[in-house]
Amino acid sequence: VDRFQSLNGWMDDLRSQVNRDFQTYTDEINGLGQSIAAVNARIQGVANDQGFPPNDLLDERDHLIDQLSELVNVSTLQQDDGSLNVFMGSGQALVIGETANSLVVTNNPEAVDHKELAISLVGGGLATVTNQINGGKLGGILRFRDEVLDPAQNSLGLVAIGLAQSFNEEHTTGMDLDGDLGGNYFALASPQALGNPGNTGSINVAFDDITNLNNHEYDLSYDGADWIINDLTTGTSTNLGGGAAFIHDGMGITVTAAPALGDSYRLRPTRSGASAINTIVHDPRDIAAAEAVRTSDFPTN
């Protein structure tokens, strides 16, 4: 139990560091974007006055773009007025002429520990671009979180849940030193169902069959008629129908209050497995190591 909790704590620390890196790298990207936009404005002014772009400003802008490319994948588009539009990731606009958009770190509406990246548009509003960011240091920590840290922590929880559940099932078949049937030996985690704050309804999620669990996470949403569950690892979507109870990948999902269109949840069946496991039995007399049923022959047989 101590080992499970220690490893899980180490992974929580890694997640906190990743979230700090998100903020650090976005601040650097925003600073470089503003500098590039300022140089664009100076290049336009000199080109209008002299009829040709100044080489020193072009070199300065190239250097800024080189620095930016260390943080995120960058593409550029030359404009007729001498300015350079800069795009990051798979085409998100960071700099358009003299204007620089801002990249911001936001909370996922269901899971606040799962940070998202969004573009703060000059005209107002946010556009989530997490899935469009790739390359560089920022793309690297995104891949580490999504492809390494999340699966590893979920897998650790899956092992803890499997150990606790299997051991409990065996322990309850035995008899302790006081002649009583054994109880649960380990405290067991429950699946996490993280709801959007704007949800109208509510659900309850419990384990149905732990042998069908995996280390995946899911988005569950209500479209006004049916529940749709999306496996965030495989990208597979499944229509669960419009009923009040479902079984999916080892989870039993029960609707406990009527939903409304747009209700959504992040389901994490095993994330808390390693943090929640604990030892219930502390007195050696309560260890149910004996067989609960014994047989003997009648001497007259």
Backbone as numpy.savetxt, mean C-alpha at the origin, in Angstrom:
# Nx Ny Nz CAx CAy CAz Cx Cy Cz
6.96 -15.42 18.88 6.12 -14.22 18.88 6.99 -12.97 18.88
8.03 -12.99 19.72 8.93 -11.83 19.75 9.59 -11.62 18.40
9.96 -12.72 17.75 10.64 -12.61 16.46 9.69 -12.05 15.41
8.47 -12.52 15.38 7.48 -11.99 14.43 7.31 -10.48 14.63
7.11 -10.08 15.88 6.85 -8.67 16.16 8.08 -7.80 15.89
9.26 -8.35 16.15 10.49 -7.60 15.87 10.67 -7.36 14.38
10.47 -8.41 13.58 10.60 -8.26 12.12 9.55 -7.30 11.57
8.33 -7.39 12.11 7.27 -6.50 11.64 7.58 -5.06 12.01
8.13 -4.83 13.20 8.51 -3.48 13.59 9.60 -2.91 12.69
10.54 -3.76 12.32 11.60 -3.34 11.39 11.00 -2.91 10.05
10.00 -3.66 9.57 9.35 -3.30 8.31 8.53 -2.02 8.44
7.92 -1.81 9.60 7.20 -0.55 9.84 8.18 0.64 9.79
9.37 0.43 10.36 10.39 1.50 10.32 10.81 1.78 8.88
10.96 0.73 8.08 11.30 0.92 6.67 10.21 1.71 5.95
8.95 1.41 6.27 7.84 2.11 5.62 7.85 3.59 5.99
8.15 3.89 7.24 8.23 5.29 7.65 9.36 6.01 6.91
10.49 5.32 6.71 11.60 5.92 5.97 11.22 6.15 4.51
10.51 5.21 3.92 10.05 5.37 2.53 9.16 6.60 2.42
8.24 6.78 3.36 7.35 7.93 3.32 8.11 9.24 3.49
9.15 9.23 4.32 9.99 10.44 4.44 10.73 10.71 3.14
11.21 9.65 2.48 11.91 9.81 1.21 10.97 10.38 0.15
9.71 9.94 0.15 8.74 10.51 -0.79 8.72 12.03 -0.68
8.63 12.51 0.57 8.53 13.95 0.78 9.82 14.65 0.38
10.96 14.05 0.73 12.26 14.65 0.39 12.43 14.77 -1.12
12.16 13.69 -1.84 12.37 13.70 -3.29 11.36 14.61 -4.01
10.12 14.66 -3.53 9.15 15.56 -4.17 9.53 17.01 -3.95
10.05 17.33 -2.78 10.52 18.70 -2.53 11.65 19.06 -3.49
12.57 18.12 -3.70 13.68 18.39 -4.63 13.18 18.54 -6.06
12.24 17.70 -6.46 11.67 17.77 -7.81 10.98 19.11 -8.02
10.21 19.55 -7.02 9.50 20.82 -7.14 10.48 21.98 -7.25
11.55 21.94 -6.46 12.55 23.00 -6.54 13.20 23.07 -7.90
13.53 21.91 -8.46 14.14 21.88 -9.79 13.14 22.33 -10.86
11.88 21.94 -10.72 10.86 22.38 -11.68 10.70 23.89 -11.70
10.69 24.50 -10.51 10.58 25.95 -10.44 11.80 26.64 -11.03
12.98 26.05 -10.82 14.20 26.62 -11.38 14.20 26.54 -12.90
13.74 25.41 -13.43 13.67 25.25 -14.90 12.68 26.25 -15.49
11.53 26.43 -14.83 10.55 27.40 -15.32 11.13 28.81 -15.32
11.90 29.15 -14.27 12.52 30.48 -14.20 13.56 30.66 -15.31
14.35 29.63 -15.58 15.33 29.72 -16.66 14.63 29.84 -18.01
13.52 29.13 -18.18 12.73 29.26 -19.42 12.32 30.71 -19.65
11.87 31.36 -18.57 11.44 32.74 -18.70 12.62 33.65 -19.09
13.78 33.41 -18.50 14.96 34.22 -18.83 15.41 33.97 -20.27
15.33 32.72 -20.71 15.70 32.40 -22.09 14.77 33.09 -23.08
13.49 33.08 -22.79 12.53 33.75 -23.67 12.83 35.24 -23.75
13.13 35.86 -22.58 13.40 37.30 -22.57 14.63 37.65 -23.36
15.72 36.90 -23.20 16.95 37.19 -23.93 16.77 36.92 -25.42
16.07 35.83 -25.76 15.86 35.50 -27.17 15.03 36.58 -27.85
14.06 37.13 -27.14 13.23 38.19 -27.73 14.06 39.46 -27.95
14.99 39.74 -27.02 15.79 40.96 -27.14 16.92 40.82 -28.17
17.56 39.66 -28.18 18.76 39.51 -29.00 18.54 38.68 -30.26
17.41 37.95 -30.28 17.11 37.14 -31.46 17.73 35.76 -31.44
18.45 35.40 -30.39 19.03 34.05 -30.30 19.12 33.68 -28.82
19.03 32.37 -28.49 19.07 31.94 -27.09 20.49 31.99 -26.55
20.69 32.39 -25.29 22.01 32.47 -24.67 22.51 31.08 -24.27
23.73 30.77 -24.66 24.28 29.44 -24.38 24.43 29.17 -22.89
24.78 30.18 -22.10 24.98 29.94 -20.68 23.67 29.53 -19.99
22.56 30.13 -20.42 21.26 29.75 -19.85 20.84 28.36 -20.32
21.15 28.04 -21.56 20.85 26.70 -22.06 21.62 25.65 -21.28
22.89 25.94 -21.00 23.70 25.01 -20.22 23.16 24.86 -18.80
22.72 25.99 -18.22 22.16 25.93 -16.87 20.91 25.07 -16.84
20.06 25.24 -17.86 18.82 24.46 -17.92 19.13 22.97 -18.12
20.09 22.65 -18.97 20.47 21.25 -19.18 20.97 20.62 -17.88
21.72 21.41 -17.12 22.23 20.89 -15.84 21.08 20.60 -14.88
20.09 21.49 -14.84 18.92 21.27 -13.98 18.15 20.02 -14.40
18.03 19.82 -15.70 17.31 18.64 -16.20 18.08 17.37 -15.86
19.41 17.42 -15.93 20.22 16.27 -15.54 19.99 15.92 -14.07
19.92 16.95 -13.22 19.65 16.71 -11.80 18.26 16.11 -11.60
17.29 16.62 -12.36 15.92 16.12 -12.25 15.84 14.65 -12.67
16.60 14.28 -13.70 16.54 12.91 -14.22 17.10 11.90 -13.22
17.88 12.35 -12.24 18.35 11.46 -11.19 17.23 11.09 -10.21
16.19 11.93 -10.18 15.09 11.73 -9.24 13.90 11.03 -9.87
13.69 11.23 -11.19 12.53 10.66 -11.85 12.79 10.63 -13.35
12.14 9.73 -14.04 12.27 9.66 -15.49 11.75 10.96 -16.12
12.52 11.54 -17.04 12.22 12.86 -17.59 12.19 12.80 -19.12
11.23 13.51 -19.71 11.21 13.75 -21.15 10.94 15.23 -21.38
11.41 15.77 -22.50 11.29 17.20 -22.76 10.73 17.45 -24.15
10.18 18.65 -24.34 9.65 19.06 -25.63 10.02 20.52 -25.87
10.82 20.74 -26.91 11.28 22.09 -27.24 10.15 22.91 -27.84
10.04 24.18 -27.39 9.03 25.08 -27.91 9.67 26.13 -28.84
8.86 26.73 -29.70 9.37 27.69 -30.67 9.97 28.93 -30.01
9.49 29.28 -28.80 9.99 30.48 -28.13 11.27 30.23 -27.34
11.84 29.03 -27.47 13.08 28.71 -26.77 12.89 28.01 -25.44
11.68 28.00 -24.92 11.42 27.32 -23.64 11.35 25.82 -23.86
11.43 25.09 -22.76 11.43 23.63 -22.81 10.37 23.13 -21.84
9.40 22.38 -22.38 8.42 21.74 -21.52 9.02 20.44 -20.97
8.78 20.19 -19.70 9.38 19.04 -19.04 8.28 18.14 -18.50
8.40 16.86 -18.81 7.42 15.86 -18.36 8.16 14.79 -17.57
7.50 14.23 -16.58 8.12 13.19 -15.76 7.29 11.93 -15.81
7.94 10.81 -15.49 7.24 9.53 -15.50 6.76 9.19 -16.89
5.49 8.86 -17.00 4.91 8.48 -18.28 4.19 9.64 -18.95
4.60 10.88 -18.64 4.06 12.02 -19.37 3.36 13.05 -18.52
3.60 13.05 -17.20 2.98 14.06 -16.35 3.74 15.38 -16.45
3.02 16.45 -16.75 3.66 17.75 -16.99 4.16 18.35 -15.68
5.45 18.62 -15.62 6.03 19.30 -14.48 6.25 20.78 -14.79
6.78 21.06 -15.99 7.05 22.44 -16.40 6.45 22.67 -17.78
5.63 23.70 -17.89 5.09 24.15 -19.18 5.49 25.61 -19.34
6.51 25.84 -20.17 6.98 27.20 -20.37 7.50 27.82 -19.09
6.87 28.90 -18.65 7.28 29.60 -17.44 6.53 29.11 -16.20
5.69 28.09 -16.37 4.85 27.62 -15.27 5.31 26.24 -14.80
5.45 26.10 -13.50 5.84 24.82 -12.91 4.69 24.29 -12.04
4.23 23.08 -12.34 3.28 22.40 -11.46 4.03 21.84 -10.26
3.31 21.49 -9.22 3.93 20.95 -8.01 3.52 19.50 -7.81
4.49 18.69 -7.43 4.23 17.30 -7.06 4.05 17.25 -5.55
2.97 16.63 -5.08 2.68 16.60 -3.65 2.47 15.16 -3.19
2.76 14.93 -1.91 2.53 13.63 -1.28 1.19 13.69 -0.56
0.30 12.75 -0.85 -1.02 12.73 -0.23 -1.27 11.36 0.40
-2.27 11.29 1.27 -2.67 10.03 1.88 -3.63 9.29 0.97
-3.46 7.99 0.85 -4.49 7.18 0.21 -5.77 7.32 1.03
-6.94 7.51 0.39 -8.17 7.76 1.15 -8.54 6.63 2.10
-8.17 5.39 1.79 -8.47 4.29 2.69 -7.31 3.97 3.63
-6.08 3.97 3.11 -4.92 3.56 3.90 -3.95 4.73 4.01
-3.98 5.42 5.15 -3.19 6.64 5.29 -1.69 6.37 5.30
-1.27 5.13 5.61 0.15 4.81 5.60 0.67 4.53 4.19
-0.24 4.44 3.24 0.13 4.16 1.85 0.07 5.48 1.09
1.22 6.16 1.01 1.25 7.49 0.43 1.07 7.45 -1.09
0.40 8.48 -1.60 0.20 8.63 -3.04 0.89 9.91 -3.50
1.17 9.98 -4.79 1.76 11.17 -5.40 0.73 11.81 -6.31
0.63 13.14 -6.24 -0.35 13.86 -7.04 0.28 15.14 -7.57
-0.23 15.59 -8.71 0.17 16.88 -9.27 -0.82 17.94 -8.80
-0.29 19.01 -8.19 -1.11 20.14 -7.80 -1.14 21.11 -8.98
-2.26 21.16 -9.65 -2.38 21.94 -10.87 -2.51 23.44 -10.56
-1.95 24.25 -11.44 -1.96 25.70 -11.23 -3.39 26.22 -11.14
-4.28 25.65 -11.94 -5.67 26.09 -11.93 -6.47 25.57 -10.76
-5.86 24.77 -9.91 -6.55 24.21 -8.75 -6.81 22.73 -8.93
-6.89 22.02 -7.82 -7.17 20.59 -7.85 -5.93 19.73 -7.86
-6.13 18.44 -7.57 -5.05 17.46 -7.55 -5.35 16.34 -8.52
-4.32 15.85 -9.17 -4.45 14.69 -10.06 -3.47 13.63 -9.58
-3.98 12.49 -9.10 -3.12 11.43 -8.61 -2.33 10.81 -9.76
-1.01 10.72 -9.57 -0.13 10.25 -10.65 0.81 9.14 -10.17
0.50 8.51 -9.04 1.41 7.51 -8.48 1.80 6.46 -9.50
0.81 5.94 -10.22 1.07 4.86 -11.17 1.79 5.33 -12.42
1.92 6.65 -12.61 2.60 7.17 -13.79 4.04 7.58 -13.49
4.45 7.49 -12.23 5.81 7.88 -11.85 6.74 6.68 -11.97
7.85 6.86 -12.68 8.82 5.77 -12.80 10.21 6.36 -12.99
11.21 5.55 -12.77 12.60 5.94 -12.98 13.14 6.80 -11.85
14.46 6.85 -11.76 15.12 7.68 -10.76 14.90 7.21 -9.34
15.31 8.04 -8.39 15.21 7.68 -6.98 13.75 7.55 -6.54
12.89 8.44 -7.04 11.49 8.39 -6.63 10.81 7.14 -7.17
11.05 6.83 -8.45 10.49 5.61 -9.01 11.03 4.37 -8.32
12.31 4.45 -7.88 12.92 3.32 -7.21 12.27 2.99 -5.88
11.99 4.03 -5.05 11.38 3.73 -3.76 9.91 3.34 -3.92
9.26 3.81 -4.98 7.89 3.35 -5.26 7.90 1.86 -5.55
8.83 1.42 -6.40 8.92 -0.01 -6.73 9.29 -0.82 -5.50
10.21 -0.30 -4.67 10.59 -1.02 -3.46 9.38 -1.22 -2.55
8.59 -0.16 -2.37 7.42 -0.28 -1.50 6.40 -1.28 -2.06
6.07 -1.12 -3.34 4.98 -1.90 -3.93 5.38 -3.33 -4.27
6.66 -3.55 -4.64 7.08 -4.86 -5.12 7.91 -5.65 -4.11
8.42 -4.98 -3.07 9.26 -5.67 -2.09 8.66 -5.57 -0.68
8.50 -4.34 -0.17 8.11 -4.16 1.22 6.69 -4.66 1.50
5.71 -4.25 0.68 4.33 -4.68 0.92 4.19 -6.20 0.86
4.69 -6.87 -0.20 4.56 -8.34 -0.24 5.30 -9.02 0.92
6.47 -8.48 1.31 7.24 -9.10 2.38 6.50 -9.01 3.71
5.94 -7.83 4.02 5.23 -7.67 5.29 3.95 -8.49 5.30
3.26 -8.53 4.18 2.05 -9.35 4.10 2.38 -10.84 4.21
3.51 -11.26 3.63 3.91 -12.66 3.71 4.29 -13.05 5.14
4.98 -12.13 5.83 5.32 -12.39 7.24 4.05 -12.57 8.05
3.06 -11.71 7.81 1.79 -11.85 8.51 1.07 -13.14 8.16
1.19 -13.57 6.90 0.56 -14.81 6.46 1.15 -16.01 7.21
2.47 -16.02 7.39 3.12 -17.10 8.13 2.64 -17.10 9.58
2.56 -15.92 10.19 2.12 -15.82 11.59 0.69 -16.32 11.75
-0.17 -15.94 10.81 -1.57 -16.37 10.88 -1.67 -17.88 10.70
-0.91 -18.42 9.75 -0.95 -19.86 9.53 -0.46 -20.63 10.74
0.63 -20.16 11.36 1.15 -20.82 12.56 0.13 -20.76 13.69
-0.40 -19.57 13.96 -1.32 -19.39 15.08 -2.59 -20.23 14.90
-3.18 -20.16 13.71 -4.43 -20.88 13.48 -4.22 -22.39 13.54
-3.18 -22.89 12.89 -2.94 -24.33 12.86 -2.61 -24.87 14.26
-1.79 -24.12 15.01 -1.43 -24.55 16.37 -2.66 -24.51 17.27
-3.49 -23.46 17.13 -4.70 -23.37 17.95 -5.63 -24.55 17.71
-5.80 -24.91 16.43 -6.69 -26.03 16.11 -6.22 -27.32 16.76
-4.90 -27.53 16.76 -4.36 -28.75 17.38 -4.46 -28.68 18.91
-4.19 -27.50 19.47 -4.17 -27.35 20.93 -5.55 -27.57 21.54
-6.59 -27.18 20.83 -7.95 -27.34 21.38 -8.41 -28.79 21.38
-7.66 -29.69 20.74 -8.03 -31.11 20.78 -7.39 -31.83 21.95
-6.49 -31.15 22.70 -5.77 -31.80 23.78 -6.35 -31.49 25.15
-5.72 -32.06 26.18 -6.17 -31.89 27.56 -5.00 -31.38 28.40
-5.30 -30.40 29.29 -4.23 -29.84 30.12 -4.10 -30.62 31.43
-3.23 -30.12 32.31 -2.94 -30.84 33.56 -4.10 -30.82 34.55
-5.08 -29.96 34.31 -6.27 -29.93 35.18 -7.41 -30.74 34.61
-7.15 -31.44 33.49 -8.18 -32.26 32.89 -9.14 -31.50 32.00
-8.83 -30.26 31.68 -9.68 -29.45 30.82 -9.18 -29.50 29.37
-10.10 -29.34 28.45 -9.72 -29.23 27.05 -8.95 -27.93 26.83
-7.98 -27.98 25.95 -7.16 -26.80 25.68 -7.93 -25.72 24.95
-7.50 -24.47 25.18 -8.07 -23.34 24.44 -7.08 -22.86 23.39
-7.31 -21.69 22.85 -6.37 -21.12 21.88 -5.03 -20.85 22.56
-3.96 -21.16 21.88 -2.62 -20.92 22.42 -2.10 -19.54 22.01
-2.46 -19.12 20.78 -2.02 -17.82 20.26 -3.20 -16.92 19.97
-3.05 -15.62 20.22 -4.00 -14.62 19.72 -3.77 -14.45 18.23
-4.84 -14.32 17.50 -4.79 -14.32 16.04 -5.27 -12.97 15.51
-4.60 -12.48 14.45 -5.01 -11.22 13.82 -6.33 -11.38 13.10
-6.96 -10.26 12.79 -8.13 -10.22 11.92 -7.76 -9.47 10.65
-8.42 -9.75 9.54 -8.13 -9.00 8.31 -8.45 -7.52 8.50
-7.65 -6.67 7.87 -7.91 -5.24 7.90 -8.86 -4.87 6.76
-9.90 -4.13 7.11 -10.82 -3.57 6.11 -10.84 -2.07 6.34
-10.06 -1.34 5.57 -9.89 0.10 5.77 -10.86 0.85 4.86
-11.83 1.51 5.47 -12.88 2.16 4.70 -12.56 3.60 4.34
-13.07 4.03 3.20 -13.00 5.43 2.82 -13.84 6.25 3.81
-13.32 7.41 4.29 -14.08 8.21 5.25 -15.46 8.62 4.75
-15.65 8.66 3.44 -16.94 9.07 2.89 -17.94 7.94 2.73
-17.59 6.75 3.18 -18.50 5.61 3.03 -19.81 5.83 3.79
-20.88 5.32 3.21 -22.19 5.34 3.86 -22.45 4.06 4.63
-22.11 2.92 4.02 -22.34 1.62 4.64 -21.14 1.13 5.42
-21.19 -0.15 5.81 -20.07 -0.76 6.53 -20.04 -2.25 6.23
-18.86 -2.85 6.42 -18.68 -4.28 6.19 -17.88 -4.87 7.34
-17.94 -6.19 7.45 -17.09 -6.93 8.38 -16.34 -7.99 7.58
-15.05 -8.11 7.85 -14.23 -9.10 7.14 -13.58 -10.01 8.17
-13.70 -11.31 7.96 -13.10 -12.31 8.85 -12.46 -13.40 8.00
-11.65 -14.25 8.64 -11.07 -15.36 7.92 -12.12 -16.44 7.69
-12.15 -16.95 6.48 -13.03 -18.08 6.17 -12.23 -19.37 6.12
-11.16 -19.39 5.33 -10.30 -20.57 5.21 -8.88 -20.06 5.00
-8.04 -20.19 6.02 -6.70 -19.62 5.91 -5.85 -20.31 4.85
-6.23 -21.51 4.45 -5.45 -22.19 3.40 -5.63 -21.51 2.05
-6.63 -20.68 1.91 -6.86 -19.95 0.64 -6.32 -18.52 0.69
-5.71 -18.13 1.81 -5.16 -16.78 1.90 -3.89 -16.66 1.06
-3.57 -15.42 0.67 -2.29 -15.12 0.03 -1.80 -13.78 0.57
-0.70 -13.29 0.02 -0.12 -12.03 0.53 -0.57 -10.82 -0.26
-1.71 -10.91 -0.96 -2.20 -9.82 -1.79 -3.02 -8.83 -0.96
-3.21 -7.64 -1.54 -4.15 -6.65 -1.01 -5.22 -6.39 -2.08
-6.35 -5.84 -1.65 -7.49 -5.71 -2.54 -8.17 -4.35 -2.37
-8.75 -3.86 -3.46 -9.68 -2.75 -3.40 -11.09 -3.31 -3.59
-11.97 -2.99 -2.67 -13.37 -3.42 -2.74 -14.23 -2.18 -2.89
-15.09 -2.16 -3.90 -15.93 -0.97 -4.13 -17.33 -1.40 -4.53
-18.28 -0.50 -4.28 -19.68 -0.74 -4.60 -20.10 0.19 -5.73
-20.61 -0.39 -6.84 -20.94 0.42 -8.02 -22.41 0.82 -8.09
-23.12 0.65 -6.98 -24.53 0.97 -6.94 -25.43 -0.24 -7.06
-24.87 -1.34 -7.59 -25.64 -2.59 -7.72 -24.84 -3.79 -7.23
-23.54 -3.80 -7.57 -22.69 -4.94 -7.24 -21.42 -4.50 -6.52
-20.84 -5.46 -5.80 -19.53 -5.27 -5.20 -18.46 -5.77 -6.16
-17.43 -4.95 -6.39 -16.33 -5.30 -7.28 -15.05 -5.35 -6.45
-14.33 -6.47 -6.51 -13.06 -6.59 -5.79 -11.93 -6.68 -6.79
-10.93 -5.84 -6.59 -9.78 -5.76 -7.48 -8.54 -6.22 -6.75
-7.89 -7.26 -7.26 -6.65 -7.76 -6.68 -5.52 -6.83 -7.10
-4.90 -6.14 -6.15 -3.89 -5.12 -6.47 -2.56 -5.73 -6.90
-2.39 -7.03 -6.71 -1.18 -7.70 -7.16 -1.32 -8.19 -8.59
-2.42 -8.83 -8.89 -2.62 -9.40 -10.23 -3.36 -8.46 -11.17
-4.06 -7.46 -10.60 -4.88 -6.58 -11.42 -6.20 -7.18 -11.83
-6.53 -8.34 -11.31 -7.77 -9.04 -11.66 -8.96 -8.47 -10.90
-10.03 -8.18 -11.62 -11.27 -7.70 -11.00 -12.32 -8.80 -11.02
-13.05 -8.92 -9.91 -14.09 -9.94 -9.79 -15.37 -9.28 -9.31
-16.48 -9.57 -9.99 -17.79 -9.09 -9.58 -18.35 -10.06 -8.56
-18.54 -9.60 -7.32 -19.04 -10.44 -6.24 -20.56 -10.45 -6.17
-21.22 -9.62 -6.98 -22.66 -9.54 -6.95 -23.16 -8.53 -5.94
-24.45 -8.49 -5.74 -25.04 -7.48 -4.87 -25.57 -8.03 -3.57
-25.13 -9.23 -3.17 -25.61 -9.84 -1.94 -25.04 -9.21 -0.70
-25.27 -9.90 0.43 -24.83 -9.37 1.73 -23.68 -10.15 2.33
-23.26 -11.24 1.68 -22.15 -12.03 2.21 -21.40 -12.69 1.05
-20.08 -12.68 1.14 -19.25 -13.22 0.07 -18.05 -13.94 0.67
-17.49 -14.86 -0.10 -16.23 -15.51 0.26 -15.28 -15.30 -0.90
-14.07 -14.78 -0.58 -13.09 -14.53 -1.64 -11.69 -14.68 -1.09
-10.91 -15.55 -1.70 -9.49 -15.75 -1.34 -9.29 -15.91 0.16
-10.11 -16.78 0.78 -9.93 -17.07 2.20 -10.59 -16.10 3.14
-11.22 -15.04 2.61 -11.89 -14.04 3.44 -13.41 -14.22 3.36
-14.07 -14.02 4.49 -15.52 -13.94 4.52 -15.93 -12.49 4.72
-16.64 -11.94 3.74 -17.01 -10.53 3.75 -18.52 -10.43 3.97
-18.92 -9.67 5.00 -20.34 -9.51 5.32 -20.69 -8.03 5.32
-21.74 -7.66 4.62 -22.23 -6.28 4.59 -23.07 -6.06 5.84
-22.67 -5.13 6.69 -23.36 -4.91 7.95 -24.23 -3.65 7.94
-24.05 -2.78 6.97 -24.92 -1.60 6.81 -24.98 -1.29 5.31
-26.16 -0.88 4.86 -26.40 -0.70 3.43 -25.40 0.27 2.80
-24.77 -0.13 1.70 -23.78 0.73 1.04 -24.44 1.73 0.10
-23.65 2.70 -0.34 -24.07 3.66 -1.36 -23.06 3.62 -2.50
-23.48 4.10 -3.64 -22.60 4.16 -4.81 -21.29 4.85 -4.44
-20.17 4.19 -4.74 -18.86 4.78 -4.48 -18.21 4.35 -3.18
-18.93 3.64 -2.31 -18.29 3.12 -1.10 -17.10 2.25 -1.49
-15.98 2.39 -0.76 -14.78 1.64 -1.12 -13.97 1.29 0.12
-13.19 0.21 0.01 -12.37 -0.29 1.11 -11.05 -0.82 0.57
-9.99 -0.70 1.37 -8.73 -1.39 1.11 -8.70 -2.60 2.05
-8.63 -3.80 1.48 -8.61 -5.03 2.28 -7.17 -5.54 2.36
-6.73 -5.77 3.59 -5.39 -6.33 3.85 -5.57 -7.56 4.74
-5.72 -8.73 4.16 -6.02 -9.91 4.98 -4.92 -10.27 5.96
-3.64 -10.07 5.58 -2.56 -10.61 6.41 -1.60 -9.55 6.94
-1.80 -8.27 6.62 -0.83 -7.24 6.99 -0.55 -7.22 8.49
-1.56 -7.38 9.32 -1.38 -7.25 10.77 -1.08 -8.59 11.45
-0.85 -9.64 10.65 -0.65 -10.96 11.24 0.53 -11.03 12.18
1.67 -10.45 11.79 2.87 -10.55 12.62 2.85 -9.60 13.80
2.13 -8.49 13.69 2.06 -7.54 14.81 1.04 -7.97 15.86
0.00 -8.72 15.42 -1.09 -9.06 16.34 -0.89 -10.41 17.03
-0.02 -11.28 16.49 0.14 -12.58 17.13 0.68 -12.40 18.54
0.14 -13.17 19.47 0.58 -13.08 20.85 0.31 -14.40 21.54
0.98 -14.63 22.65 0.82 -15.88 23.40 -0.25 -15.70 24.47
-1.27 -16.55 24.42 -2.36 -16.48 25.40 -2.05 -17.37 26.61
-1.46 -18.52 26.37 -1.17 -19.47 27.44 0.12 -19.08 28.14
0.05 -18.83 29.45 1.23 -18.44 30.22 1.52 -19.42 31.37
0.52 -20.16 31.81 0.70 -21.13 32.88 0.98 -22.50 32.25
2.08 -23.14 32.60 2.38 -24.46 32.02 1.27 -25.49 32.22
0.47 -25.33 33.28 -0.62 -26.29 33.52 -1.68 -26.20 32.43
-1.73 -25.07 31.72 -2.76 -24.88 30.68 -2.31 -25.39 29.31
-1.10 -25.92 29.24 -0.64 -26.49 27.96 -1.31 -27.84 27.77
-2.12 -27.97 26.73 -2.92 -29.17 26.51 -2.13 -30.18 25.70
-1.16 -30.80 26.35 -0.25 -31.72 25.66 -0.74 -33.17 25.70
-1.76 -33.45 26.52 -2.24 -34.82 26.65 -3.39 -35.09 25.70
-3.53 -36.35 25.32 -4.70 -36.72 24.52 -5.96 -36.54 25.38
-7.00 -36.01 24.78 -8.23 -35.76 25.54 -9.03 -37.03 25.76
-8.82 -38.04 24.92 -9.56 -39.30 25.04 -8.56 -40.45 25.15
-8.74 -41.29 26.20 -7.89 -42.47 26.38 -8.78 -43.72 26.38
-8.22 -44.81 25.93 -8.99 -46.08 25.88 -8.24 -47.15 26.65
-9.02 -48.10 27.18 -8.42 -49.28 27.83 -9.33 -50.50 27.59
-8.74 -51.66 27.61 -9.51 -52.89 27.37 -10.13 -53.41 28.66
-11.36 -53.93 28.55 -11.94 -54.66 29.68 -11.20 -55.99 29.82
-10.90 -56.37 31.03 -10.16 -57.63 31.20 -10.92 -58.87 30.72
-12.27 -58.73 30.60 -13.04 -59.89 30.14 -13.16 -59.95 28.63
-12.54 -59.03 27.92 -12.64 -59.08 26.45 -12.07 -60.40 25.91
